């Protein structure tokens, strides 16, 4: 009975720690949060069938690898993908007017997210794993089958491209947000 309790605790930890990052990651691959949730549910069902000792030392890599493979299977089967903006995931109704600073941040975030979507697939994937899912280079390397140095290079190149584009897009003309009274 101790093994069952131990496995239940392990599963609960995995669910609490990785469910949301896995949904975000799968959503980035599939472009649909509902399909992503189904993929994550399938990932956790596979975890239930797996021996705890086999995955305990590399849980994040195992979960993200299984999720990634399943998401690509689903995407291949359905042969379609549309990007989902993080603003869609995180937007909640506000009880009152929002300060201009928040609107400017959202405007910039939207611009950055559009730029991320325009990056090559590998750069977009490693940036998602690093900044949305908070994984280490080593974990990303294990999930994507890229070397750790290649992961670092792709992250650096992606961030540099985004930074350059944001700086180039800033013009002397004020943004829409700044024109509001």
C-alpha angles and dihedrals in degrees: 000000000000090000091054091049091046092050091047091052091047091050092047090051090050091049095047095045104038111022098091096042089049092051090050092047094048090045089056090054098041102030091221124090094204094054088045091055090052090051091049091048089053089049091055092046088056089049089055090056093047123090109254093223090056095058105024096096095048104026097144093050092046094049095045093045093051091044092048094049092047092047092051089048091053092045092050091049094050094035095211137098132177121181119246119213118229088228088068090056097045104035114115129172113268121223092218144007116310121235118250092245091062091049091050090049091051091048090052092043091052090051092049092048090051089051091050089053089054093055122100113276097255094049091047091049096050092045090052092050092046103043105024099035098031095226126158123246089253092053091047089049091054093048097046099034090236124129117260090244091051090051090052091048093049092048092048092047093047094049091046092051092049093047092049092048093048090050092047092049093054106099133178089253110096119245123252089257093056091053093061114106 
